[in-house]
């Protein structure tokens, strides 16, 4: 997620993977859907979205890093 475009599309039941290339990051969804926890350079996380809709996210460390994931039904 972090080094990619800020808007992502995924089908429900499919995983979206985020990978950090530099520094540290913490991706969080304000609706409580998911938090990557703090992860650093070379690390990644994956989350499988089950609920359709638009889910905004942000970085706790870098407040200017915001985006959204649009989840479409299967």
PDB file of N, CA, C and O in Angstrom:
ATOM      1  N   UNK A   1       0.831  -1.190   0.000  1.00  0.00           N
ATOM      2  CA  UNK A   1       0.000   0.000   0.000  1.00  0.00           C
ATOM      3  C   UNK A   1       0.871   1.248   0.000  1.00  0.00           C
ATOM      4  O   UNK A   1       0.620   2.149  -0.800  1.00  0.00           O
ATOM      5  N   UNK A   2       1.864   1.342   0.842  1.00  0.00           N
ATOM      6  CA  UNK A   2       2.540   2.603   1.132  1.00  0.00           C
ATOM      7  C   UNK A   2       3.289   3.234  -0.030  1.00  0.00           C
ATOM      8  O   UNK A   2       3.287   4.459  -0.151  1.00  0.00           O
ATOM      9  N   UNK A   3       3.923   2.460  -0.878  1.00  0.00           N
ATOM     10  CA  UNK A   3       4.673   3.035  -1.989  1.00  0.00           C
ATOM     11  C   UNK A   3       3.857   3.020  -3.278  1.00  0.00           C
ATOM     12  O   UNK A   3       4.327   3.498  -4.310  1.00  0.00           O
ATOM     13  N   UNK A   4       2.668   2.490  -3.232  1.00  0.00           N
ATOM     14  CA  UNK A   4       1.795   2.383  -4.391  1.00  0.00           C
ATOM     15  C   UNK A   4       0.894   3.606  -4.478  1.00  0.00           C
ATOM     16  O   UNK A   4       0.945   4.482  -3.615  1.00  0.00           O
ATOM     17  N   UNK A   5       0.063   3.669  -5.530  1.00  0.00           N
ATOM     18  CA  UNK A   5      -0.934   4.748  -5.581  1.00  0.00           C
ATOM     19  C   UNK A   5      -1.786   4.734  -4.318  1.00  0.00           C
ATOM     20  O   UNK A   5      -1.884   3.711  -3.641  1.00  0.00           O
ATOM     21  N   UNK A   6      -2.388   5.849  -4.010  1.00  0.00           N
ATOM     22  CA  UNK A   6      -3.122   5.996  -2.764  1.00  0.00           C
ATOM     23  C   UNK A   6      -4.532   5.427  -2.825  1.00  0.00           C
ATOM     24  O   UNK A   6      -5.226   5.394  -1.809  1.00  0.00           O
ATOM     25  N   UNK A   7      -4.964   4.983  -3.991  1.00  0.00           N
ATOM     26  CA  UNK A   7      -6.297   4.412  -4.145  1.00  0.00           C
ATOM     27  C   UNK A   7      -6.149   3.016  -4.735  1.00  0.00           C
ATOM     28  O   UNK A   7      -5.467   2.834  -5.743  1.00  0.00           O
ATOM     29  N   UNK A   8      -6.783   2.033  -4.111  1.00  0.00           N
ATOM     30  CA  UNK A   8      -6.636   0.645  -4.525  1.00  0.00           C
ATOM     31  C   UNK A   8      -8.005   0.011  -4.695  1.00  0.00           C
ATOM     32  O   UNK A   8      -8.945   0.349  -3.975  1.00  0.00           O
ATOM     33  N   UNK A   9      -8.119  -0.908  -5.646  1.00  0.00           N
ATOM     34  CA  UNK A   9      -9.342  -1.675  -5.860  1.00  0.00           C
ATOM     35  C   UNK A   9      -9.030  -3.144  -5.598  1.00  0.00           C
ATOM     36  O   UNK A   9      -7.988  -3.650  -6.013  1.00  0.00           O
ATOM     37  N   UNK A  10      -9.935  -3.816  -4.909  1.00  0.00           N
ATOM     38  CA  UNK A  10      -9.762  -5.237  -4.619  1.00  0.00           C
ATOM     39  C   UNK A  10     -11.145  -5.885  -4.571  1.00  0.00           C
ATOM     40  O   UNK A  10     -12.129  -5.236  -4.218  1.00  0.00           O
ATOM     41  N   UNK A  11     -11.211  -7.165  -4.928  1.00  0.00           N
ATOM     42  CA  UNK A  11     -12.456  -7.922  -4.840  1.00  0.00           C
ATOM     43  C   UNK A  11     -12.545  -8.550  -3.460  1.00  0.00           C
ATOM     44  O   UNK A  11     -11.537  -9.015  -2.927  1.00  0.00           O
ATOM     45  N   UNK A  12     -13.735  -8.571  -2.874  1.00  0.00           N
ATOM     46  CA  UNK A  12     -13.886  -9.159  -1.541  1.00  0.00           C
ATOM     47  C   UNK A  12     -13.382 -10.601  -1.555  1.00  0.00           C
ATOM     48  O   UNK A  12     -13.586 -11.335  -2.522  1.00  0.00           O
ATOM     49  N   UNK A  13     -12.727 -10.987  -0.473  1.00  0.00           N
ATOM     50  CA  UNK A  13     -12.138 -12.309  -0.375  1.00  0.00           C
ATOM     51  C   UNK A  13     -10.718 -12.384  -0.892  1.00  0.00           C
ATOM     52  O   UNK A  13     -10.062 -13.416  -0.754  1.00  0.00           O
ATOM     53  N   UNK A  14     -10.231 -11.304  -1.487  1.00  0.00           N
ATOM     54  CA  UNK A  14      -8.865 -11.255  -2.009  1.00  0.00           C
ATOM     55  C   UNK A  14      -7.987 -10.434  -1.069  1.00  0.00           C
ATOM     56  O   UNK A  14      -8.450  -9.477  -0.449  1.00  0.00           O
ATOM     57  N   UNK A  15      -6.732 -10.815  -0.973  1.00  0.00           N
ATOM     58  CA  UNK A  15      -5.795 -10.115  -0.094  1.00  0.00           C
ATOM     59  C   UNK A  15      -5.140  -8.944  -0.809  1.00  0.00           C
ATOM     60  O   UNK A  15      -4.903  -8.988  -2.017  1.00  0.00           O
ATOM     61  N   UNK A  16      -4.856  -7.909  -0.056  1.00  0.00           N
ATOM     62  CA  UNK A  16      -4.085  -6.761  -0.523  1.00  0.00           C
ATOM     63  C   UNK A  16      -2.821  -6.738   0.320  1.00  0.00           C
ATOM     64  O   UNK A  16      -2.887  -6.834   1.546  1.00  0.00           O
ATOM     65  N   UNK A  17      -1.673  -6.612  -0.328  1.00  0.00           N
ATOM     66  CA  UNK A  17      -0.399  -6.636   0.383  1.00  0.00           C
ATOM     67  C   UNK A  17       0.264  -5.274   0.310  1.00  0.00           C
ATOM     68  O   UNK A  17       0.306  -4.644  -0.746  1.00  0.00           O
ATOM     69  N   UNK A  18       0.781  -4.829   1.446  1.00  0.00           N
ATOM     70  CA  UNK A  18       1.539  -3.581   1.514  1.00  0.00           C
ATOM     71  C   UNK A  18       2.981  -3.904   1.848  1.00  0.00           C
ATOM     72  O   UNK A  18       3.248  -4.781   2.670  1.00  0.00           O
ATOM     73  N   UNK A  19       3.914  -3.207   1.219  1.00  0.00           N
ATOM     74  CA  UNK A  19       5.332  -3.429   1.466  1.00  0.00           C
ATOM     75  C   UNK A  19       6.003  -2.087   1.686  1.00  0.00           C
ATOM     76  O   UNK A  19       5.768  -1.140   0.936  1.00  0.00           O
ATOM     77  N   UNK A  20       6.830  -2.004   2.702  1.00  0.00           N
ATOM     78  CA  UNK A  20       7.539  -0.761   3.001  1.00  0.00           C
ATOM     79  C   UNK A  20       8.928  -0.835   2.406  1.00  0.00           C
ATOM     80  O   UNK A  20       9.686  -1.765   2.683  1.00  0.00           O
ATOM     81  N   UNK A  21       9.260   0.154   1.585  1.00  0.00           N
ATOM     82  CA  UNK A  21      10.558   0.194   0.931  1.00  0.00           C
ATOM     83  C   UNK A  21      11.567   0.968   1.771  1.00  0.00           C
ATOM     84  O   UNK A  21      12.722   0.555   1.877  1.00  0.00           O
ATOM     85  N   UNK A  22      11.151   2.085   2.373  1.00  0.00           N
ATOM     86  CA  UNK A  22      12.055   2.919   3.170  1.00  0.00           C
ATOM     87  C   UNK A  22      11.392   3.280   4.496  1.00  0.00           C
ATOM     88  O   UNK A  22      10.166   3.311   4.608  1.00  0.00           O
ATOM     89  N   UNK A  23      12.223   3.549   5.490  1.00  0.00           N
ATOM     90  CA  UNK A  23      11.783   4.049   6.798  1.00  0.00           C
ATOM     91  C   UNK A  23      10.758   3.130   7.457  1.00  0.00           C
ATOM     92  O   UNK A  23      10.676   1.944   7.138  1.00  0.00           O
ATOM     93  N   UNK A  24       9.991   3.685   8.365  1.00  0.00           N
ATOM     94  CA  UNK A  24       8.971   2.906   9.073  1.00  0.00           C
ATOM     95  C   UNK A  24       7.597   3.463   8.753  1.00  0.00           C
ATOM     96  O   UNK A  24       7.458   4.619   8.352  1.00  0.00           O
ATOM     97  N   UNK A  25       6.600   2.640   8.932  1.00  0.00           N
ATOM     98  CA  UNK A  25       5.241   3.051   8.630  1.00  0.00           C
ATOM     99  C   UNK A  25       4.271   2.271   9.499  1.00  0.00           C
ATOM    100  O   UNK A  25       4.616   1.229  10.057  1.00  0.00           O
ATOM    101  N   UNK A  26       3.063   2.784   9.607  1.00  0.00           N
ATOM    102  CA  UNK A  26       1.991   2.087  10.320  1.00  0.00           C
ATOM    103  C   UNK A  26       0.687   2.445   9.625  1.00  0.00           C
ATOM    104  O   UNK A  26       0.170   3.548   9.799  1.00  0.00           O
ATOM    105  N   UNK A  27       0.158   1.523   8.843  1.00  0.00           N
ATOM    106  CA  UNK A  27      -1.079   1.747   8.108  1.00  0.00           C
ATOM    107  C   UNK A  27      -2.258   1.347   8.983  1.00  0.00           C
ATOM    108  O   UNK A  27      -2.276   0.265   9.570  1.00  0.00           O
ATOM    109  N   UNK A  28      -3.244   2.238   9.060  1.00  0.00           N
ATOM    110  CA  UNK A  28      -4.390   1.995   9.935  1.00  0.00           C
ATOM    111  C   UNK A  28      -5.669   2.439   9.242  1.00  0.00           C
ATOM    112  O   UNK A  28      -5.687   3.448   8.537  1.00  0.00           O
ATOM    113  N   UNK A  29      -6.742   1.675   9.449  1.00  0.00           N
ATOM    114  CA  UNK A  29      -8.057   2.029   8.942  1.00  0.00           C
ATOM    115  C   UNK A  29      -8.851   2.623  10.095  1.00  0.00           C
ATOM    116  O   UNK A  29      -9.008   1.968  11.125  1.00  0.00           O
ATOM    117  N   UNK A  30      -9.365   3.862   9.951  1.00  0.00           N
ATOM    118  CA  UNK A  30     -10.038   4.528  11.067  1.00  0.00           C
ATOM    119  C   UNK A  30     -11.301   3.824  11.543  1.00  0.00           C
ATOM    120  O   UNK A  30     -11.744   4.040  12.671  1.00  0.00           O
ATOM    121  N   UNK A  31     -11.887   2.981  10.688  1.00  0.00           N
ATOM    122  CA  UNK A  31     -13.093   2.264  11.110  1.00  0.00           C
ATOM    123  C   UNK A  31     -12.751   1.033  11.953  1.00  0.00           C
ATOM    124  O   UNK A  31     -13.635   0.253  12.309  1.00  0.00           O
ATOM    125  N   UNK A  32     -11.459   0.864  12.272  1.00  0.00           N
ATOM    126  CA  UNK A  32     -11.032  -0.254  13.098  1.00  0.00           C
ATOM    127  C   UNK A  32     -10.907  -1.568  12.346  1.00  0.00           C
ATOM    128  O   UNK A  32     -10.680  -2.614  12.954  1.00  0.00           O
ATOM    129  N   UNK A  33     -11.052  -1.522  11.032  1.00  0.00           N
ATOM    130  CA  UNK A  33     -11.012  -2.723  10.207  1.00  0.00           C
ATOM    131  C   UNK A  33      -9.671  -3.441  10.313  1.00  0.00           C
ATOM    132  O   UNK A  33      -9.629  -4.669  10.396  1.00  0.00           O
ATOM    133  N   UNK A  34      -8.573  -2.682  10.311  1.00  0.00           N
ATOM    134  CA  UNK A  34      -7.247  -3.291  10.272  1.00  0.00           C
ATOM    135  C   UNK A  34      -6.192  -2.271  10.659  1.00  0.00           C
ATOM    136  O   UNK A  34      -6.338  -1.080  10.381  1.00  0.00           O
ATOM    137  N   UNK A  35      -5.132  -2.736  11.297  1.00  0.00           N
ATOM    138  CA  UNK A  35      -3.940  -1.929  11.555  1.00  0.00           C
ATOM    139  C   UNK A  35      -2.736  -2.818  11.290  1.00  0.00           C
ATOM    140  O   UNK A  35      -2.661  -3.935  11.802  1.00  0.00           O
ATOM    141  N   UNK A  36      -1.796  -2.328  10.492  1.00  0.00           N
ATOM    142  CA  UNK A  36      -0.624  -3.130  10.150  1.00  0.00           C
ATOM    143  C   UNK A  36       0.347  -3.252  11.312  1.00  0.00           C
ATOM    144  O   UNK A  36       1.217  -4.122  11.307  1.00  0.00           O
ATOM    145  N   UNK A  37       0.204  -2.383  12.308  1.00  0.00           N
ATOM    146  CA  UNK A  37       1.233  -2.310  13.332  1.00  0.00           C
ATOM    147  C   UNK A  37       2.455  -1.635  12.724  1.00  0.00           C
ATOM    148  O   UNK A  37       2.503  -1.412  11.514  1.00  0.00           O
ATOM    149  N   UNK A  38       3.415  -1.318  13.529  1.00  0.00           N
ATOM    150  CA  UNK A  38       4.623  -0.651  13.040  1.00  0.00           C
ATOM    151  C   UNK A  38       5.467  -1.652  12.260  1.00  0.00           C
ATOM    152  O   UNK A  38       5.774  -2.735  12.758  1.00  0.00           O
ATOM    153  N   UNK A  39       5.836  -1.290  11.048  1.00  0.00           N
ATOM    154  CA  UNK A  39       6.719  -2.155  10.278  1.00  0.00           C
ATOM    155  C   UNK A  39       7.727  -1.309   9.531  1.00  0.00           C
ATOM    156  O   UNK A  39       7.432  -0.184   9.125  1.00  0.00           O
ATOM    157  N   UNK A  40       8.924  -1.858   9.350  1.00  0.00           N
ATOM    158  CA  UNK A  40      10.029  -1.100   8.778  1.00  0.00           C
ATOM    159  C   UNK A  40      10.420  -1.571   7.395  1.00  0.00           C
ATOM    160  O   UNK A  40       9.730  -2.368   6.761  1.00  0.00           O
ATOM    161  N   UNK A  41      11.544  -1.055   6.953  1.00  0.00           N
ATOM    162  CA  UNK A  41      12.067  -1.292   5.617  1.00  0.00           C
ATOM    163  C   UNK A  41      12.162  -2.784   5.299  1.00  0.00           C
ATOM    164  O   UNK A  41      12.668  -3.573   6.098  1.00  0.00           O
ATOM    165  N   UNK A  42      11.671  -3.148   4.129  1.00  0.00           N
ATOM    166  CA  UNK A  42      11.734  -4.523   3.667  1.00  0.00           C
ATOM    167  C   UNK A  42      10.641  -5.428   4.212  1.00  0.00           C
ATOM    168  O   UNK A  42      10.541  -6.584   3.801  1.00  0.00           O
ATOM    169  N   UNK A  43       9.831  -4.934   5.114  1.00  0.00           N
ATOM    170  CA  UNK A  43       8.749  -5.733   5.710  1.00  0.00           C
ATOM    171  C   UNK A  43       7.459  -5.533   4.915  1.00  0.00           C
ATOM    172  O   UNK A  43       7.324  -4.574   4.155  1.00  0.00           O
ATOM    173  N   UNK A  44       6.524  -6.447   5.103  1.00  0.00           N
ATOM    174  CA  UNK A  44       5.242  -6.319   4.414  1.00  0.00           C
ATOM    175  C   UNK A  44       4.124  -6.843   5.312  1.00  0.00           C
ATOM    176  O   UNK A  44       4.373  -7.474   6.339  1.00  0.00           O
ATOM    177  N   UNK A  45       2.901  -6.570   4.905  1.00  0.00           N
ATOM    178  CA  UNK A  45       1.726  -7.103   5.585  1.00  0.00           C
ATOM    179  C   UNK A  45       0.682  -7.414   4.526  1.00  0.00           C
ATOM    180  O   UNK A  45       0.746  -6.911   3.405  1.00  0.00           O
ATOM    181  N   UNK A  46      -0.262  -8.235   4.891  1.00  0.00           N
ATOM    182  CA  UNK A  46      -1.325  -8.597   3.967  1.00  0.00           C
ATOM    183  C   UNK A  46      -2.637  -8.638   4.738  1.00  0.00           C
ATOM    184  O   UNK A  46      -2.669  -9.040   5.902  1.00  0.00           O
ATOM    185  N   UNK A  47      -3.715  -8.223   4.089  1.00  0.00           N
ATOM    186  CA  UNK A  47      -5.026  -8.249   4.718  1.00  0.00           C
ATOM    187  C   UNK A  47      -6.055  -8.663   3.673  1.00  0.00           C
ATOM    188  O   UNK A  47      -6.039  -8.166   2.547  1.00  0.00           O
ATOM    189  N   UNK A  48      -6.941  -9.566   4.044  1.00  0.00           N
ATOM    190  CA  UNK A  48      -8.012 -10.010   3.156  1.00  0.00           C
ATOM    191  C   UNK A  48      -9.289  -9.263   3.511  1.00  0.00           C
ATOM    192  O   UNK A  48      -9.796  -9.375   4.628  1.00  0.00           O
ATOM    193  N   UNK A  49      -9.799  -8.509   2.563  1.00  0.00           N
ATOM    194  CA  UNK A  49     -11.011  -7.719   2.756  1.00  0.00           C
ATOM    195  C   UNK A  49     -12.235  -8.571   2.451  1.00  0.00           C
ATOM    196  O   UNK A  49     -12.318  -9.183   1.386  1.00  0.00           O
ATOM    197  N   UNK A  50     -13.175  -8.612   3.370  1.00  0.00           N
ATOM    198  CA  UNK A  50     -14.409  -9.379   3.186  1.00  0.00           C
ATOM    199  C   UNK A  50     -15.616  -8.473   2.971  1.00  0.00           C
ATOM    200  O   UNK A  50     -16.610  -8.897   2.381  1.00  0.00           O
ATOM    201  N   UNK A  51     -15.541  -7.237   3.442  1.00  0.00           N
ATOM    202  CA  UNK A  51     -16.673  -6.312   3.416  1.00  0.00           C
ATOM    203  C   UNK A  51     -16.536  -5.325   2.255  1.00  0.00           C
ATOM    204  O   UNK A  51     -15.548  -4.596   2.167  1.00  0.00           O
ATOM    205  N   UNK A  52     -17.533  -5.307   1.366  1.00  0.00           N
ATOM    206  CA  UNK A  52     -17.527  -4.369   0.243  1.00  0.00           C
ATOM    207  C   UNK A  52     -17.698  -2.945   0.750  1.00  0.00           C
ATOM    208  O   UNK A  52     -18.331  -2.713   1.780  1.00  0.00           O
ATOM    209  N   UNK A  53     -17.132  -2.000   0.022  1.00  0.00           N
ATOM    210  CA  UNK A  53     -17.252  -0.591   0.373  1.00  0.00           C
ATOM    211  C   UNK A  53     -15.939   0.128   0.166  1.00  0.00           C
ATOM    212  O   UNK A  53     -14.961  -0.454  -0.304  1.00  0.00           O
ATOM    213  N   UNK A  54     -15.927   1.393   0.520  1.00  0.00           N
ATOM    214  CA  UNK A  54     -14.719   2.213   0.423  1.00  0.00           C
ATOM    215  C   UNK A  54     -14.163   2.367   1.828  1.00  0.00           C
ATOM    216  O   UNK A  54     -14.849   2.844   2.732  1.00  0.00           O
ATOM    217  N   UNK A  55     -12.922   1.961   1.999  1.00  0.00           N
ATOM    218  CA  UNK A  55     -12.285   1.971   3.306  1.00  0.00           C
ATOM    219  C   UNK A  55     -11.082   2.916   3.281  1.00  0.00           C
ATOM    220  O   UNK A  55     -10.051   2.574   2.702  1.00  0.00           O
ATOM    221  N   UNK A  56     -11.191   4.102   3.899  1.00  0.00           N
ATOM    222  CA  UNK A  56     -10.055   5.019   3.947  1.00  0.00           C
ATOM    223  C   UNK A  56      -8.985   4.475   4.893  1.00  0.00           C
ATOM    224  O   UNK A  56      -9.292   3.749   5.840  1.00  0.00           O
ATOM    225  N   UNK A  57      -7.729   4.833   4.627  1.00  0.00           N
ATOM    226  CA  UNK A  57      -6.643   4.454   5.528  1.00  0.00           C
ATOM    227  C   UNK A  57      -5.683   5.622   5.692  1.00  0.00           C
ATOM    228  O   UNK A  57      -5.716   6.580   4.919  1.00  0.00           O
ATOM    229  N   UNK A  58      -4.832   5.535   6.701  1.00  0.00           N
ATOM    230  CA  UNK A  58      -3.828   6.567   6.945  1.00  0.00           C
ATOM    231  C   UNK A  58      -2.632   5.948   7.648  1.00  0.00           C
ATOM    232  O   UNK A  58      -2.702   4.824   8.145  1.00  0.00           O
ATOM    233  N   UNK A  59      -1.538   6.689   7.684  1.00  0.00           N
ATOM    234  CA  UNK A  59      -0.329   6.273   8.380  1.00  0.00           C
ATOM    235  C   UNK A  59      -0.243   7.044   9.691  1.00  0.00           C
ATOM    236  O   UNK A  59      -0.290   8.274   9.695  1.00  0.00           O
ATOM    237  N   UNK A  60      -0.117   6.328  10.798  1.00  0.00           N
ATOM    238  CA  UNK A  60       0.000   6.996  12.100  1.00  0.00           C
ATOM    239  C   UNK A  60       1.265   7.829  12.218  1.00  0.00           C
ATOM    240  O   UNK A  60       1.274   8.830  12.935  1.00  0.00           O
ATOM    241  N   UNK A  61       2.327   7.442  11.534  1.00  0.00           N
ATOM    242  CA  UNK A  61       3.611   8.137  11.633  1.00  0.00           C
ATOM    243  C   UNK A  61       3.693   9.307  10.664  1.00  0.00           C
ATOM    244  O   UNK A  61       4.234  10.360  11.000  1.00  0.00           O
ATOM    245  N   UNK A  62       3.159   9.126   9.468  1.00  0.00           N
ATOM    246  CA  UNK A  62       3.215  10.143   8.412  1.00  0.00           C
ATOM    247  C   UNK A  62       1.781  10.573   8.083  1.00  0.00           C
ATOM    248  O   UNK A  62       1.160   9.973   7.206  1.00  0.00           O
ATOM    249  N   UNK A  63       1.242  11.583   8.753  1.00  0.00           N
ATOM    250  CA  UNK A  63      -0.171  11.952   8.594  1.00  0.00           C
ATOM    251  C   UNK A  63      -0.563  12.379   7.179  1.00  0.00           C
ATOM    252  O   UNK A  63      -1.748  12.399   6.846  1.00  0.00           O
ATOM    253  N   UNK A  64       0.412  12.718   6.354  1.00  0.00           N
ATOM    254  CA  UNK A  64       0.124  13.110   4.973  1.00  0.00           C
ATOM    255  C   UNK A  64      -0.113  11.883   4.090  1.00  0.00           C
ATOM    256  O   UNK A  64      -0.578  12.020   2.958  1.00  0.00           O
ATOM    257  N   UNK A  65       0.200  10.695   4.590  1.00  0.00           N
ATOM    258  CA  UNK A  65       0.004   9.464   3.822  1.00  0.00           C
ATOM    259  C   UNK A  65      -1.401   8.935   4.089  1.00  0.00           C
ATOM    260  O   UNK A  65      -1.655   8.294   5.109  1.00  0.00           O
ATOM    261  N   UNK A  66      -2.294   9.210   3.167  1.00  0.00           N
ATOM    262  CA  UNK A  66      -3.682   8.770   3.276  1.00  0.00           C
ATOM    263  C   UNK A  66      -4.103   8.147   1.953  1.00  0.00           C
ATOM    264  O   UNK A  66      -3.480   8.390   0.920  1.00  0.00           O
ATOM    265  N   UNK A  67      -5.133   7.364   1.985  1.00  0.00           N
ATOM    266  CA  UNK A  67      -5.642   6.757   0.767  1.00  0.00           C
ATOM    267  C   UNK A  67      -6.905   5.982   1.067  1.00  0.00           C
ATOM    268  O   UNK A  67      -7.504   6.134   2.131  1.00  0.00           O
ATOM    269  N   UNK A  68      -7.306   5.148   0.118  1.00  0.00           N
ATOM    270  CA  UNK A  68      -8.503   4.343   0.327  1.00  0.00           C
ATOM    271  C   UNK A  68      -8.390   3.031  -0.439  1.00  0.00           C
ATOM    272  O   UNK A  68      -7.659   2.915  -1.422  1.00  0.00           O
ATOM    273  N   UNK A  69      -9.136   2.054   0.046  1.00  0.00           N
ATOM    274  CA  UNK A  69      -9.259   0.765  -0.623  1.00  0.00           C
ATOM    275  C   UNK A  69     -10.731   0.587  -0.956  1.00  0.00           C
ATOM    276  O   UNK A  69     -11.584   0.638  -0.069  1.00  0.00           O
ATOM    277  N   UNK A  70     -11.031   0.378  -2.236  1.00  0.00           N
ATOM    278  CA  UNK A  70     -12.398   0.111  -2.666  1.00  0.00           C
ATOM    279  C   UNK A  70     -12.549  -1.393  -2.839  1.00  0.00           C
ATOM    280  O   UNK A  70     -11.881  -2.007  -3.671  1.00  0.00           O
ATOM    281  N   UNK A  71     -13.436  -1.976  -2.043  1.00  0.00           N
ATOM    282  CA  UNK A  71     -13.667  -3.418  -2.078  1.00  0.00           C
ATOM    283  C   UNK A  71     -14.990  -3.665  -2.791  1.00  0.00           C
ATOM    284  O   UNK A  71     -16.030  -3.135  -2.402  1.00  0.00           O
ATOM    285  N   UNK A  72     -14.930  -4.479  -3.843  1.00  0.00           N
ATOM    286  CA  UNK A  72     -16.126  -4.820  -4.619  1.00  0.00           C
ATOM    287  C   UNK A  72     -16.525  -6.256  -4.318  1.00  0.00           C
ATOM    288  O   UNK A  72     -15.668  -7.101  -4.059  1.00  0.00           O
ATOM    289  N   UNK A  73     -17.837  -6.539  -4.351  1.00  0.00           N
ATOM    290  CA  UNK A  73     -18.323  -7.903  -4.129  1.00  0.00           C
ATOM    291  C   UNK A  73     -17.782  -8.846  -5.193  1.00  0.00           C
ATOM    292  O   UNK A  73     -17.484  -8.443  -6.318  1.00  0.00           O
ATOM    293  N   UNK A  74     -17.664 -10.110  -4.808  1.00  0.00           N
ATOM    294  CA  UNK A  74     -17.179 -11.154  -5.733  1.00  0.00           C
ATOM    295  C   UNK A  74     -18.081 -11.262  -6.937  1.00  0.00           C
ATOM    296  O   UNK A  74     -17.835 -12.082  -7.821  1.00  0.00           O
TER     297      UNK A  74
END
